[in-house]
């Protein structure tokens, strides 16, 4: 039987994923701490980035993800803006407004536009050598979350419109057919041009005055679901959790570094 392991931290997304797994006939284990009981076998993990890394290490699982330099090295037409991987020290010294976000998927601070380092965490909290993405600030008209498995979008949902939640008053996440078609075509173009991780969340957005572009890439095991189909999300999560002993050469090229257990 397939098994979904959930973090001890309750959230709307984790409840959605738990319900979807039960409906799919999966076993669900919500841990009370970051230690896995003996004889536990996991098909998929869902929770905070560090939680997933620690649990995967205990279970002999390799998590698949995009490396830190995947996003900034994409062809410029797919990004529609300047973006580079740098350090937090450089971001603190940057005089012009610049969008800054942690590069490793951990939420050490909020991704936002900063200037002269004002608002960024102090060196005591995040050292100068912390890797970050630094990007040209742009205005996003719409942003969509795509859960992608082996280069194909399994499910998608809008999550922001003009910086505000795309969720309707009735709880739905409406999208125009033209938007869905454009996002689907964009992911197909991306997969045709560059290698794409076997399990990944890719956010696509429409930039004011420009075109559709990649907002960012996120590890599937910690990404918010929004209006995506949680049954399809389970498929992407499962694809991204591979027993280390069964790694193929292709999957190994997308392996997230293993957490070091004490």
PyMOL commands that set and color helices and strands:
alter all, ss='L'
color gray80, all
select helices_A, chain A and resi 12-23+49-59+76-79+88-93+177-193+220-222+230-239+244-246+249-252
alter helices_A, ss='H'
color red, helices_A
select strands_A, chain A and resi 3-6+27-30+44-46+61-63+83-87+98-102+112-114+131-135+140-149+152-161+164-165+199-207+212-218+241-243
alter strands_A, ss='S'
color yellow, strands_A
deselect
rebuild
show_as cartoon
